[in-house]
Amino acid sequence: MGALDEPLTKLVGDRTAKVLADSLKLRTVGDLLHHYPRRYVERGQLTSLDELEIDEHVTVLARIEKVTLIPFRGRKGDRLEVVVTDGRSRLSLVFFNQGWRQKELRAGAQGLFAGKVGVFNRSRQLVSPDYQLLDEEAGSDAARQFAGRLIPVYGASAQMPSWKLSICIETALTKHLGDVGEPLPAELRERHELIPLPEALELIHRPRSQADRERAQSRLRWDEAFVLQVALAQRRAAESALPAVPRRAREGGLLDAFDARLPFTLTKGQQKVSAEIAADLASEHPMHRLLQGEVGSGKTLVALRAMLAVVDAGGQAVLLAPTEVLAQQHHRSIVEMMGDLAEGGLLGGSELGTRVVLLTGSMGVPARRQALLDMACGDAGIAIGTHALIEDKVQFQDLGLVVVDEQHRFGVEQRDALRAKGEQPPHLLVMTATPIPRTVAMTVFGDLETSVLDQLPAGRSPISTHVVPALEKPNFLTRAWERVREEVTKGHQAYVVCPRIGDEEPAAEPRKKRRAGEEDLEDVAPDAGAGSDERRPPLSVVETAEKLVTGPLSGLRVEILHGRLAPEAKDEVMRRFTAGEVDVLVATTVIEVGVNVPNSTAMVIMDADRFGVSQLHQLRGRVGRGSAAGLCLLVSDMPAGSAARARLDAVAGTLDGFELSRIDLEQRREGDVLGQAQSGVKSSLKVLSVLEDEEVILTARTEATRLVAEDRELAAHPELRTALESLLDEDRAAYMEKG
């Protein structure tokens, strides 16, 4: 074990080490040295106090303006009020029964003040904050510590304010900076003019100028990009070395028969991507390809053509969907597209055809038994289903292709269990309906080749989107329901989307883990119940449907759809809606992806501010799928000028999913580029921005690919291997190996 792997107890003592571990997840000397400042302040440059957010833990640099000791009326004790200022705004610091602090908290002194921002009498305040004065005359420790250089402000906690953390880091730098290894090869550092890692750590924590900080960040940015790209390059190299059965469509076979029946011509984008996939399938190594594109760009059709090519070659294909509603929708639409080609071996079926079966966790025993038999004996060339496909009893005669729809909703073990059902590794096609910026794709999906569909099929109609400020202008909401009625009068249909199911469900109920074979509880909006306690609970499907039936949409055929309905009931509702027997479907996000009803032209999203940008874009994509124009109305109580309204305005302002994904990422922050959902650990990126540092990521990818080609096991680069092991803890390693 190296010096940087030593537990912090040896450096700072048991009590401080426990606080660092419990509140900041810092356990080793290396963790501490790589806990970089969030920002820096200069002496004399005070923090903007009017930008502080309620309930946020903050560290501010401010000047004391006024100190007042106020005795309690009718009882013992007092309250010390200290007003600090940045020259424009003010912040109150409140101390109870601590009048003795008057001696050191004097007007005119500057200091660092840390605490949780609260509100009292409509003014921001910190109650009993920690502080460190920067008063040279008093000879304070902080004044000496930060003399002549920038003051680092760290991500801290209530138990460990920024300057206490700074003292711990100073100790680590003094004792262990010489133990820091050098993960980047010397020739790479020379090529890109990067300073040594020990110097970078010194300058990131102890900069004397902005130039120092920028030099340090430039080096540390490269570390994060390069080590991650090495991990992905190793994964690509390992996958490319595996054997796979080539799957080539035969001339005059099932794929040709299907193409001949298509009532339209594939877009140029679909033709190009299909050719890329066909080349991969014909390879003797398994395909690992990401297929992404705009809502409605025809990803499912491209995936179906790939599945038919595999069936042509004697293999089987599976399509894994995250919900029963989506699995049923895929099954229904694929069977309709294929016609008698989906009835191979059945009376009336085509001689070229195969069987397309559905498997979900809640199917009846006879149907389930028949589906399992068809897959095991090879009669079913295509299987579509949910997590139920992953169960041990599910077997295939010759699994050649796995298609994963909306892959971010599946855990590593689930995907790996399905891929393991082939005698040799099957080809893998990952689909996502959420457009991903290029650099994000290179990091999140850096082990996959990427195909992009950015062209909508002919006949797709434009969608107009508008924000409906329900509180500011209630007549706008009235008009929204009138517009829904007008669309129905024209013979069209509409969706109304709500953040949650019903009043019996707590507003902030946590998501529940489901067993394999069960449907994910996907139909509660991520932000449902989020926000301050003053906000009303999110609107529900049950409550909204009742009000619409007896109010603005009375007389129309209104049905509800959500994940808690019995599978047969969900399927029946969707069948009737697809057949035009339902005018308005009030639903949760269960309709977010895959649902295709071309006659639906209007969507009203209630409490739209409780949904994410990408989710709103996906929901909106359910309308405008036919010849008639689509209308999407985003209903919100949020005031103009708020961040939530800005998010909605962004969605209303563009139909470009890639632009919206960038906005979404900027607002949500980047999270762990290895996939927070997959690994369950905090972000590995501290300096690198996958949005802003495209050039670094591209160059690091090229360098990593070259190095791994020469030394796949990193035998000549032991310190790089150590850095890689540090990045890939057990959870992340499982993700990289199985993803």
Backbone hydrogen bonds, N-H to C=O, Kabsch-Sander energy under -0.5 kcal/mol:
donor,donor_aa,acceptor,acceptor_aa,energy
5,D,2,G,-1.3
6,E,3,A,-1.2
8,L,27,R,-2.0
10,K,7,P,-1.4
11,L,8,L,-0.8
12,V,8,L,-3.0
13,G,8,L,-0.6
13,G,9,T,-1.3
17,A,13,G,-2.2
18,K,14,D,-2.2
19,V,15,R,-1.8
20,L,16,T,-2.5
21,A,17,A,-2.3
22,D,18,K,-2.9
23,S,19,V,-2.6
24,L,20,L,-1.4
25,K,21,A,-1.1
26,L,20,L,-2.1
27,R,25,K,-0.6
29,V,6,E,-1.8
30,G,4,L,-3.0
32,L,28,T,-1.9
33,L,29,V,-2.4
34,H,30,G,-1.8
35,H,32,L,-1.5
36,Y,34,H,-1.1
38,R,153,V,-2.4
39,R,153,V,-1.6
41,V,151,I,-2.3
45,Q,42,E,-2.5
46,L,44,G,-1.0
47,T,61,L,-2.8
49,L,47,T,-0.9
51,E,48,S,-1.1
52,L,49,L,-1.3
55,D,117,V,-3.0
56,E,53,E,-1.6
58,V,56,E,-0.6
58,V,115,G,-2.8
60,V,113,F,-2.6
62,A,60,V,-0.6
62,A,111,G,-2.1
63,R,85,T,-2.3
64,I,109,A,-3.1
65,E,83,V,-3.2
66,K,83,V,-1.6
68,T,81,E,-3.0
70,I,68,T,-0.6
70,I,79,R,-3.2
72,F,77,G,-2.3
79,R,70,I,-2.7
80,L,95,F,-3.4
81,E,68,T,-3.3
81,E,79,R,-0.6
82,V,80,L,-0.5
82,V,93,L,-2.9
83,V,66,K,-2.8
84,V,82,V,-0.6
84,V,91,L,-2.8
85,T,63,R,-2.4
86,D,89,S,-1.6
87,G,89,S,-0.5
91,L,84,V,-2.3
92,S,124,R,-1.8
93,L,82,V,-3.1
94,V,126,L,-2.5
95,F,80,L,-2.4
97,N,78,D,-3.1
101,R,98,Q,-2.1
102,Q,99,G,-2.0
103,K,100,W,-1.4
104,E,101,R,-1.1
105,L,101,R,-2.6
106,R,104,E,-1.4
108,G,64,I,-3.3
109,A,106,R,-1.9
111,G,62,A,-2.2
112,L,132,Q,-2.9
113,F,60,V,-2.6
113,F,111,G,-0.5
114,A,130,D,-3.0
115,G,58,V,-1.8
117,V,56,E,-2.3
118,G,125,Q,-3.0
120,F,123,S,-2.5
123,S,120,F,-1.6
125,Q,118,G,-2.2
126,L,92,S,-2.7
127,V,116,K,-0.5
128,S,94,V,-3.9
128,S,126,L,-0.5
130,D,114,A,-2.0
132,Q,112,L,-2.4
134,L,110,Q,-2.9
136,E,134,L,-0.8
139,G,135,D,-0.6
139,G,136,E,-1.0
140,S,135,D,-1.5
144,R,140,S,-1.7
145,Q,141,D,-2.9
146,F,142,A,-2.5
147,A,144,R,-0.9
149,R,146,F,-1.7
150,L,207,P,-1.5
151,I,41,V,-3.1
153,V,39,R,-2.9
154,Y,152,P,-0.5
155,G,36,Y,-0.5
156,A,154,Y,-0.7
157,S,160,M,-1.6
164,K,161,P,-0.6
165,L,161,P,-2.0
166,S,162,S,-2.2
167,I,163,W,-1.6
168,C,164,K,-1.8
169,I,165,L,-2.4
170,E,166,S,-2.4
171,T,167,I,-1.8
172,A,168,C,-2.1
173,L,169,I,-2.7
174,T,170,E,-2.4
175,K,171,T,-2.2
176,H,172,A,-2.7
177,L,173,L,-1.4
179,D,176,H,-1.7
180,V,177,L,-1.2
189,R,185,P,-2.1
190,E,186,A,-2.3
191,R,187,E,-2.3
192,H,188,L,-1.9
193,E,190,E,-0.9
194,L,189,R,-2.3
200,A,196,P,-2.0
201,L,197,L,-2.5
202,E,198,P,-2.1
203,L,199,E,-2.4
204,I,200,A,-2.1
205,H,201,L,-1.5
206,R,202,E,-2.2
213,R,209,S,-1.7
214,E,210,Q,-2.4
215,R,211,A,-2.2
216,A,212,D,-2.3
217,Q,213,R,-2.6
218,S,214,E,-2.3
219,R,215,R,-1.7
220,L,216,A,-2.6
221,R,217,Q,-2.6
222,W,218,S,-1.2
223,D,219,R,-1.8
224,E,220,L,-2.1
225,A,221,R,-2.2
226,F,222,W,-3.1
227,V,223,D,-2.5
228,L,224,E,-1.6
229,Q,225,A,-2.3
230,V,226,F,-2.4
231,A,227,V,-1.9
232,L,228,L,-2.1
233,A,229,Q,-2.6
234,Q,230,V,-2.6
235,R,231,A,-1.7
236,R,232,L,-2.5
237,A,233,A,-2.6
238,A,234,Q,-2.4
239,E,235,R,-2.4
240,S,236,R,-2.5
241,A,237,A,-0.9
242,L,238,A,-0.5
242,L,239,E,-1.2
244,A,284,E,-2.0
247,R,281,L,-3.5
248,R,246,P,-0.5
253,G,250,R,-1.8
257,A,253,G,-2.2
258,F,254,L,-2.3
259,D,255,L,-2.8
260,A,256,D,-2.1
261,R,257,A,-0.8
261,R,258,F,-1.0
262,L,258,F,-0.7
262,L,259,D,-0.9
271,Q,267,T,-2.4
272,K,268,K,-2.5
273,V,269,G,-2.6
274,S,270,Q,-2.3
275,A,271,Q,-1.9
276,E,272,K,-1.9
277,I,273,V,-2.4
278,A,274,S,-2.6
279,A,275,A,-2.1
280,D,276,E,-1.8
281,L,277,I,-2.7
282,A,278,A,-1.5
283,S,280,D,-1.6
289,R,428,L,-2.1
290,L,449,E,-3.6
291,L,289,R,-0.5
291,L,430,V,-3.7
292,Q,290,L,-0.6
292,Q,451,S,-2.5
293,G,432,T,-0.9
294,E,453,L,-1.7
297,S,294,E,-1.8
302,V,298,G,-1.7
303,A,299,K,-2.6
304,L,300,T,-2.5
305,R,301,L,-2.2
306,A,302,V,-1.6
307,M,303,A,-2.2
308,L,304,L,-2.5
309,A,305,R,-1.9
310,V,306,A,-1.8
311,V,307,M,-2.2
312,D,308,L,-2.5
313,A,309,A,-1.4
314,G,311,V,-2.0
315,G,310,V,-2.5
316,Q,398,D,-2.2
317,A,381,G,-2.8
318,V,401,L,-2.1
319,L,383,A,-2.6
320,L,318,V,-0.5
320,L,403,V,-3.0
321,A,319,L,-0.6
321,A,385,G,-3.0
327,A,323,T,-2.5
328,Q,324,E,-3.0
329,Q,325,V,-2.1
330,H,326,L,-2.8
331,H,327,A,-2.6
332,R,328,Q,-2.7
333,S,329,Q,-2.7
334,I,330,H,-2.7
335,V,331,H,-2.3
336,E,332,R,-2.1
337,M,333,S,-2.4
338,M,334,I,-2.3
339,G,335,V,-2.2
341,L,338,M,-1.9
342,A,339,G,-1.9
343,E,340,D,-1.4
344,G,354,T,-2.2
346,L,343,E,-2.2
349,G,346,L,-2.3
350,S,340,D,-2.2
353,G,350,S,-1.0
354,T,341,L,-2.6
355,R,379,D,-1.4
356,V,342,A,-1.0
357,V,355,R,-0.6
357,V,382,I,-2.3
359,L,384,I,-2.3
363,M,360,T,-1.2
368,R,364,G,-2.4
369,R,365,V,-2.8
370,Q,366,P,-2.1
371,A,367,A,-2.1
372,L,368,R,-2.5
373,L,369,R,-2.1
374,D,370,Q,-2.6
375,M,371,A,-2.0
376,A,372,L,-2.3
377,C,373,L,-2.3
378,G,374,D,-0.7
379,D,374,D,-0.7
380,A,374,D,-2.3
381,G,355,R,-0.7
381,G,379,D,-0.9
382,I,355,R,-1.9
383,A,317,A,-2.3
384,I,357,V,-2.6
385,G,319,L,-2.2
386,T,359,L,-1.4
389,L,386,T,-2.1
390,I,387,H,-2.2
391,E,388,A,-1.1
394,V,391,E,-1.6
395,Q,393,K,-0.5
397,Q,375,M,-1.2
400,G,316,Q,-3.1
400,G,398,D,-0.5
401,L,316,Q,-1.5
402,V,427,H,-2.7
403,V,318,V,-2.8
404,V,402,V,-0.5
404,V,429,L,-2.4
405,D,320,L,-2.7
405,D,403,V,-0.6
406,E,431,M,-1.2
407,Q,431,M,-1.2
409,R,406,E,-2.1
410,F,407,Q,-2.2
415,R,411,G,-1.8
416,D,412,V,-2.6
417,A,413,E,-2.4
418,L,414,Q,-1.5
419,R,415,R,-2.2
420,A,416,D,-1.8
421,K,418,L,-1.5
422,G,419,R,-1.3
427,H,400,G,-2.4
428,L,287,M,-2.6
429,L,402,V,-2.7
430,V,289,R,-3.0
431,M,404,V,-3.2
431,M,429,L,-0.5
432,T,291,L,-2.0
441,A,437,P,-2.4
442,M,438,R,-1.8
443,T,439,T,-0.7
443,T,440,V,-0.9
444,V,440,V,-3.4
445,F,440,V,-0.6
445,F,441,A,-1.2
446,G,443,T,-0.8
448,L,445,F,-2.2
449,E,288,H,-2.6
451,S,290,L,-3.1
453,L,292,Q,-2.5
454,D,452,V,-0.7
460,R,457,P,-1.4
461,S,624,G,-1.3
461,S,626,G,-0.6
464,S,630,G,-2.5
466,H,632,C,-2.2
468,V,634,L,-3.5
470,A,468,V,-1.4
470,A,636,S,-1.7
471,L,636,S,-0.6
473,K,469,P,-2.8
476,F,473,K,-2.0
477,L,473,K,-0.7
478,T,474,P,-1.8
479,R,475,N,-2.1
480,A,476,F,-1.7
481,W,477,L,-1.8
482,E,478,T,-1.6
483,R,479,R,-2.3
484,V,480,A,-1.8
485,R,481,W,-2.2
486,E,482,E,-2.3
487,E,483,R,-2.2
488,V,484,V,-2.1
489,T,485,R,-2.4
490,K,486,E,-1.4
491,G,488,V,-1.9
492,H,487,E,-2.4
493,Q,599,N,-1.7
494,A,583,D,-2.3
495,Y,602,A,-2.4
496,V,585,L,-2.6
497,V,604,V,-2.6
498,C,587,A,-2.2
500,R,539,L,-1.4
505,E,502,G,-1.8
509,E,506,P,-1.6
518,E,515,R,-2.2
520,D,322,P,-1.0
522,E,520,D,-2.4
525,A,499,P,-2.4
527,D,610,R,-1.4
528,A,525,A,-1.9
530,A,527,D,-3.0
535,R,532,S,-1.5
541,V,500,R,-2.0
542,V,501,I,-2.6
544,T,540,S,-2.3
545,A,541,V,-2.7
546,E,542,V,-2.0
547,K,543,E,-2.0
548,L,544,T,-2.3
549,V,545,A,-2.4
550,T,546,E,-1.6
551,G,547,K,-0.7
553,L,548,L,-1.8
554,S,551,G,-1.8
556,L,553,L,-1.9
558,V,556,L,-1.0
559,E,584,V,-2.3
561,L,586,V,-2.0
565,L,562,H,-1.5
570,K,566,A,-2.5
571,D,567,P,-2.7
572,E,568,E,-2.2
573,V,569,A,-2.5
574,M,570,K,-2.5
575,R,571,D,-2.3
576,R,572,E,-2.5
577,F,573,V,-2.5
578,T,574,M,-2.7
579,A,575,R,-1.9
580,G,577,F,-1.3
581,E,576,R,-2.9
582,V,576,R,-0.6
583,D,557,R,-1.7
584,V,557,R,-2.3
585,L,494,A,-2.5
586,V,559,E,-3.0
586,V,584,V,-0.6
587,A,496,V,-2.9
587,A,585,L,-0.7
588,T,561,L,-1.3
591,I,588,T,-1.2
592,E,589,T,-2.4
597,V,595,V,-0.5
600,S,597,V,-2.4
601,T,493,Q,-2.3
601,T,599,N,-0.5
602,A,493,Q,-1.4
603,M,631,L,-2.1
604,V,495,Y,-2.2
605,I,603,M,-0.5
605,I,633,L,-2.8
606,M,497,V,-2.8
606,M,604,V,-0.7
608,A,605,I,-0.7
608,A,635,V,-2.9
610,R,607,D,-2.3
611,F,608,A,-1.8
616,L,612,G,-2.3
617,H,613,V,-2.0
618,Q,614,S,-2.3
619,L,615,Q,-2.6
620,R,616,L,-2.6
621,G,617,H,-1.3
622,R,619,L,-2.1
623,V,620,R,-1.8
624,G,600,S,-1.1
625,R,600,S,-0.6
630,G,462,P,-2.8
631,L,601,T,-2.8
632,C,464,S,-2.8
633,L,603,M,-2.9
634,L,466,H,-3.0
634,L,632,C,-0.5
635,V,605,I,-2.4
635,V,633,L,-0.8
636,S,468,V,-2.2
642,S,639,P,-1.7
646,A,642,S,-2.0
647,R,643,A,-1.9
648,L,644,A,-1.8
649,D,645,R,-2.8
650,A,646,A,-1.8
651,V,647,R,-1.8
652,A,648,L,-2.6
653,G,649,D,-1.5
654,T,650,A,-0.7
654,T,651,V,-0.8
657,G,655,L,-0.9
660,L,656,D,-2.2
661,S,657,G,-2.2
662,R,658,F,-1.5
663,I,659,E,-2.1
664,D,660,L,-2.9
665,L,661,S,-2.3
666,E,662,R,-2.4
667,Q,663,I,-2.0
668,R,664,D,-2.4
669,R,665,L,-1.5
673,V,671,G,-0.7
675,G,672,D,-2.6
676,Q,672,D,-0.7
679,S,675,G,-2.7
680,G,676,Q,-2.5
686,K,684,S,-0.6
690,V,688,L,-0.5
693,D,689,S,-2.4
697,I,693,D,-2.2
698,L,694,E,-2.7
699,T,695,E,-2.4
700,A,696,V,-2.9
701,R,697,I,-2.3
702,T,698,L,-1.9
703,E,699,T,-2.6
704,A,700,A,-2.7
705,T,701,R,-2.4
706,R,702,T,-2.0
707,L,703,E,-2.4
708,V,704,A,-2.7
709,A,705,T,-1.8
710,E,706,R,-1.3
711,D,707,L,-2.4
714,L,711,D,-1.5
717,H,714,L,-1.4
721,R,717,H,-2.1
722,T,718,P,-2.1
723,A,719,E,-2.0
724,L,720,L,-2.2
725,E,721,R,-2.3
726,S,722,T,-1.9
727,L,723,A,-2.0
728,L,724,L,-3.0
729,D,727,L,-1.5
733,A,729,D,-3.0
734,A,730,E,-2.0
735,Y,731,D,-1.8
736,M,732,R,-2.7
737,E,733,A,-2.6
738,K,734,A,-2.3
739,G,735,Y,-2.6
